[in-house]
Amino acid sequence: MTGMPWPSWARWSEGAGRYYTVGVEEEVMLLDPSDYSLSESSDGVLRRLSRELAAHMRPETHAAVVELATGIHVQVAVAVAELAALRSRLSRELREMGIAVASAGMHPLAAARETRVSGSERYRMVADSMRSLANREPTLALHVHVGVPDPDDAVRLLNGLRPAVPVLLALSANSPFSRGRDTGFASARTVIFQAFPRTGTARRFADYADYVRSIEPLIASGGLPDPSFLWWDVRLQPALGTVEIRVMDAQSTLTDTAALIALVQSLARLVLEGEAIGEDVGPEVLAENRFLAARDGLQARLIDPGKGALTPIRTLIEELLTRCHPHAAALGCSSELDRVQQLADANGAVRQREWAEEAGLTKLMSTLTACFPAGCESLGEPARRVGL
């Protein structure tokens, strides 16, 4: 397809025209404050929000979930400050509607029979296509868009981030419970969401032309409306001029979200400056390492074909952080990147299990609700300090 005009869906936007800008999308759950069950009220909530907040809110597949979206920012700190203001304002406006809000990879108690699809046209289309898969319990993710004005560079980043998927997943894992029980997974969201088609880690592409050739039959045939129906761990967004990192569970605190945004931005610069994150392994190893990270989180031991051995993921995190530090310094997000170590010590899944053991799942939900606004900095505090 080189030398030929791109199909309309593939025309690459320059976006903000700068490399390494970030835009953040957080999926959050709407709750009944009387018992912290899901409140399937997104259609009404979105109509009642203030104009300022509504500009940053979007529906999601399930009526009990909405998405917060920041603008485009050069600095991670500015994106986090906007997200803090959005979290605080959403919490306040929902409280006035008699609704609570929290964020995690999954609601620990929700069952599929309790869920329904939102009224959004896009998600009605998803429901028609996915059928019973769309009626599962909601899963919630953190998405970070990185600005890349050149599409071939975007493909380089898409390829280069593939080895980082298990690390990002292990650090962000925040969904150990589902349907009122411990799933045995650090990120149950990952394994439940992958029942959808077009999920997992994308294959390696030679360049943007190769990507377009691969995706064009899906869209030209009417099989997919547009490339946003590719739900890969990392995907291209031609209309936005971004590479979107989607593998991470939604985070319960702003501190954890900030750390992951900084890590993603730093990894993007590392890759596009010409460094490799890890060995270019085959899809079988990538898929297995992704599964191990979702299952075991920070206790995962990943396959290293070069060594013929399993490597503790904490070792990989430590090595990757060391390599990211100069890039974070160049981007101005060193302080946020330093917070990744807190996640490496105890991510959301670890902390959720600790609180559930101490006080039960219903009380866990009240903690997650208390920690959602910007004023509650960390789930790392003892449960008794945040309302249990």
C-alpha positions in Angstrom: 0.0 0.0 0.0 3.1 2.2 -0.1 2.6 5.2 -2.4 -1.2 4.7 -2.4 -3.6 7.0 -0.4 -4.7 5.5 2.9 -8.3 4.5 3.4 -10.2 7.2 5.3 -10.0 5.2 8.6 -6.2 4.9 8.3 -5.4 8.6 7.8 -3.0 9.4 10.6 -3.7 12.5 12.6 -0.7 14.4 13.9 -2.8 15.1 17.1 -1.0 17.7 19.1 2.0 17.5 16.8 4.3 16.5 19.6 5.8 13.3 20.7 5.1 11.8 24.1 2.0 13.8 25.0 -0.3 11.9 27.2 -4.1 11.6 27.5 -5.7 9.4 30.2 -9.0 7.5 30.3 -10.1 5.9 33.6 -13.1 3.6 33.8 -15.0 4.0 37.1 -18.0 2.2 38.7 -21.2 3.8 39.8 -22.5 2.4 43.2 -25.5 2.5 45.4 -24.1 4.0 48.7 -26.5 2.0 50.8 -24.8 -1.3 50.0 -22.1 -0.5 47.4 -23.8 -2.6 44.8 -23.6 -1.5 41.2 -25.9 1.4 40.2 -26.9 0.9 36.6 -27.5 4.6 36.1 -25.0 5.9 33.6 -27.5 7.1 31.0 -29.2 9.3 33.6 -26.0 10.4 35.3 -24.4 11.6 32.0 -27.5 13.8 31.3 -27.3 15.4 34.8 -23.7 16.2 35.1 -22.5 19.8 34.9 -21.4 21.0 31.4 -17.8 21.2 32.5 -17.7 17.7 33.8 -19.8 16.2 31.0 -17.2 17.3 28.5 -14.8 14.8 30.1 -17.3 11.9 30.6 -18.2 9.1 28.3 -20.5 6.0 28.5 -19.0 2.5 28.6 -20.4 -0.9 27.7 -22.1 -1.4 31.0 -24.7 1.0 32.5 -22.8 0.9 35.9 -19.6 2.2 34.4 -18.5 5.6 33.0 -15.2 6.8 31.7 -13.3 9.9 32.8 -11.1 11.4 30.0 -8.4 14.1 30.4 -7.2 16.4 27.7 -3.9 16.1 26.0 -0.8 17.0 28.1 2.9 17.3 27.6 3.6 16.8 31.3 2.4 13.9 33.4 2.0 16.1 36.4 -0.5 18.3 34.5 -2.5 15.3 33.3 -2.6 14.0 36.9 -3.7 17.3 38.3 -6.6 17.4 35.8 -7.5 13.8 36.7 -7.5 14.8 40.4 -9.9 17.6 39.7 -12.1 15.3 37.6 -12.2 12.6 40.3 -13.0 15.1 43.0 -15.7 16.9 41.0 -17.3 13.6 39.8 -17.4 12.3 43.4 -19.1 15.5 44.5 -21.7 15.7 41.7 -22.6 12.0 42.0 -23.0 12.3 45.8 -25.6 15.0 45.1 -27.4 12.5 42.9 -27.3 9.8 45.7 -24.6 7.8 43.9 -21.1 6.7 45.0 -18.1 6.1 42.8 -15.0 3.9 43.0 -12.4 2.4 40.7 -10.8 -1.1 40.5 -10.4 -3.7 37.8 -13.7 -5.3 38.8 -16.4 -4.9 41.4 -15.6 -7.6 43.9 -19.2 -8.7 44.4 -21.0 -8.1 41.1 -22.5 -11.0 39.2 -23.3 -11.1 35.5 -27.1 -11.3 36.2 -26.9 -7.8 37.7 -25.5 -6.0 34.7 -27.1 -4.4 31.7 -25.7 -2.5 28.7 -25.7 1.3 28.5 -27.9 3.2 26.0 -25.0 4.5 24.0 -25.3 3.7 20.3 -21.7 2.4 20.2 -22.2 0.0 23.1 -25.6 -1.2 21.7 -23.6 -2.2 18.7 -21.0 -3.9 20.9 -23.9 -5.8 22.7 -25.4 -6.8 19.4 -22.1 -8.2 18.2 -20.9 -9.7 21.5 -24.3 -11.1 22.6 -24.0 -12.9 25.9 -20.4 -11.7 26.3 -21.6 -8.2 26.8 -23.8 -9.2 29.8 -20.9 -10.4 31.9 -19.9 -8.5 35.0 -18.2 -5.1 34.2 -14.4 -4.9 33.8 -12.6 -1.6 34.2 -9.3 -0.5 32.7 -6.9 2.4 32.7 -6.0 3.6 29.2 -3.0 5.9 28.4 -2.7 7.5 25.0 0.8 8.5 23.9 1.1 11.1 21.1 3.1 9.9 18.1 2.8 12.2 15.1 4.3 9.7 12.6 2.5 6.5 11.9 5.6 4.4 11.2 7.0 5.5 14.6 3.6 4.5 16.1 4.1 1.0 14.7 7.6 1.0 16.1 6.2 1.8 19.5 3.4 -0.7 19.2 6.0 -3.4 18.4 8.4 -2.2 21.0 5.9 -2.3 23.9 5.0 -5.9 23.4 7.6 -7.2 25.9 6.4 -4.6 28.5 2.8 -5.9 28.5 3.3 -8.5 31.3 5.2 -5.9 33.4 2.5 -3.3 33.1 -0.2 -5.9 33.8 1.5 -7.2 36.9 2.1 -3.7 38.3 -1.5 -2.6 37.6 -3.3 -5.8 38.6 -6.2 -4.7 40.8 -9.0 -7.2 40.4 -8.5 -10.3 42.6 -12.1 -10.8 43.5 -15.2 -11.6 41.4 -18.7 -12.6 42.3 -17.8 -12.5 46.0 -14.8 -14.8 46.0 -11.1 -14.7 45.5 -10.4 -15.8 41.9 -6.8 -16.8 42.5 -5.8 -14.2 39.9 -4.2 -10.8 40.5 -6.1 -9.4 37.5 -9.3 -11.4 36.9 -10.3 -8.5 34.6 -7.7 -9.6 32.1 -9.0 -13.2 31.8 -12.6 -12.2 31.7 -12.2 -9.4 29.2 -10.3 -11.7 26.8 -13.5 -13.6 26.1 -14.0 -10.7 23.7 -12.5 -11.2 20.2 -9.5 -9.1 19.0 -7.9 -8.9 22.5 -4.5 -9.9 23.8 -1.1 -8.6 22.4 -1.0 -7.5 18.8 1.4 -9.2 16.4 4.5 -7.4 15.2 4.0 -5.3 12.1 6.7 -4.4 9.6 5.5 -0.8 9.2 2.3 1.3 9.0 1.5 0.0 5.5 1.7 -3.6 6.8 -0.7 -2.6 9.6 -3.2 -1.0 7.2 -3.1 -3.9 4.8 -3.9 -6.2 7.7 -6.8 -4.2 9.1 -8.4 -2.9 5.9 -10.2 -6.2 5.1 -11.9 -6.1 8.5 -13.2 -2.6 7.9 -13.8 -2.5 4.2 -16.0 -5.6 4.5 -18.1 -4.1 7.2 -16.9 -6.6 9.7 -15.7 -3.8 12.0 -16.9 -0.2 12.0 -13.4 1.2 12.7 -10.1 0.3 14.3 -11.3 1.2 17.8 -13.0 -2.2 17.8 -9.6 -3.8 18.0 -9.3 -4.3 21.8 -5.6 -5.2 21.9 -3.4 -4.6 25.0 -1.7 -1.9 23.0 -3.4 -0.5 19.8 -3.1 2.3 17.3 -5.6 5.2 17.2 -5.1 6.7 13.7 -7.9 9.3 14.2 -6.1 10.6 17.3 -2.5 10.1 16.3 -1.8 8.1 19.4 -0.6 4.7 20.6 -3.1 3.6 23.3 -1.9 1.3 26.1 -4.9 -0.5 27.4 -3.6 -3.6 29.3 -3.8 -2.0 32.8 -6.5 -2.5 35.4 -8.2 0.6 36.6 -6.5 2.0 39.7 -8.2 2.8 42.9 -6.0 5.8 43.8 -4.6 8.7 41.9 -1.1 7.9 43.2 -1.1 4.5 41.5 -2.6 6.0 38.3 0.1 8.7 38.2 2.9 6.1 38.6 1.6 4.1 35.6 1.2 7.1 33.4 4.8 8.1 34.0 6.0 4.6 33.3 4.1 4.4 30.0 5.4 7.8 28.9 9.0 6.9 29.9 8.8 3.5 28.1 7.5 5.2 25.0 10.6 7.5 24.9 12.9 4.6 25.6 11.5 2.6 22.6 11.4 5.5 20.2 14.9 6.6 21.2 16.0 3.2 19.8 16.3 0.9 22.9 14.6 -2.5 23.2 12.6 -3.2 26.3 13.3 -6.9 26.1 14.1 -9.8 23.9 11.9 -10.2 20.9 10.2 -13.4 21.8 7.6 -15.3 19.9 3.8 -15.0 20.4 3.6 -18.2 22.4 6.0 -16.9 25.1 4.4 -13.5 25.1 0.9 -15.0 25.6 2.2 -17.3 28.4 4.0 -14.4 30.2 0.8 -12.3 29.9 -1.2 -15.1 31.6 1.4 -15.5 34.3 1.3 -11.8 35.1 -2.5 -11.8 35.2 -2.5 -14.8 37.5 0.3 -14.1 39.8 0.8 -10.4 39.7 3.9 -9.3 41.5 4.7 -12.9 42.4 4.9 -13.9 38.7 8.0 -15.5 37.3 8.2 -14.9 33.6 9.7 -17.1 30.9 13.1 -16.0 29.6 14.0 -18.0 26.5 17.5 -16.7 26.4 18.2 -18.0 29.9 16.0 -21.0 29.6 14.6 -20.1 33.0 11.9 -18.2 34.9 12.7 -14.7 36.1 10.9 -13.0 39.0 8.9 -10.1 37.6 10.1 -7.9 40.4 13.6 -8.3 38.9 12.4 -7.2 35.5 10.6 -4.2 37.1 13.7 -3.1 38.8 15.8 -3.4 35.7 13.2 -1.6 33.6 12.9 1.3 36.1 16.6 1.8 36.0 16.5 2.1 32.3 13.5 4.4 32.4 15.0 7.0 34.8 16.9 9.1 32.3 13.9 9.2 30.0 11.7 10.2 32.9 14.1 13.0 33.7 14.0 14.2 30.1 10.2 14.2 30.1 9.9 15.8 33.6 8.1 12.9 35.3 10.8 11.5 37.6 8.8 12.0 40.8 5.8 10.2 39.3 8.0 7.4 38.0 9.5 7.0 41.5 6.0 5.9 42.7 6.2 2.8 40.6 8.3 1.3 43.4 5.3 1.5 45.7 3.3 -0.5 43.2 6.1 -3.0 42.9 6.0 -3.5 46.7 2.2 -3.9 46.8 -0.1 -3.3 43.9 -3.9 -3.0 44.1 -4.5 -6.7 44.2 -2.2 -7.2 47.2 -3.9 -4.4 49.1 -7.4 -5.5 48.2 -6.7 -9.0 49.6 -5.3 -7.5 52.8 -8.3 -5.4 53.4 -10.8 -8.1 52.5 -9.1 -10.4 55.0 -9.3 -7.8 57.7 -12.8 -6.6 57.2 -14.7 -8.4 54.4 -15.6 -7.5 50.8 -18.4 -5.1 51.6 -16.1 -3.0 53.8 -13.5 -3.2 51.1 -16.0 -1.5 48.8 -16.5 1.3 51.3 -12.7 1.8 51.3 -12.4 1.9 47.6 -15.1 4.5 47.5 -13.4 6.6 50.2 -10.1 6.5 48.3 -11.5 7.5 44.9 -11.4 11.3 45.3 -8.0 13.1 44.9 -7.9 13.8 48.6 -7.2 10.1 49.5 -3.7 9.5 48.3 -3.0 5.8 48.8 -4.6 2.5 49.7 -1.3 1.7 51.4 -2.6 3.1 54.7 -4.0 0.7 57.2 -7.6 0.0 56.6 -8.8 1.5 59.9 -7.4 4.9 58.7 -9.7 5.1 55.7 -13.0 4.1 57.3 -13.1 0.4 57.9 
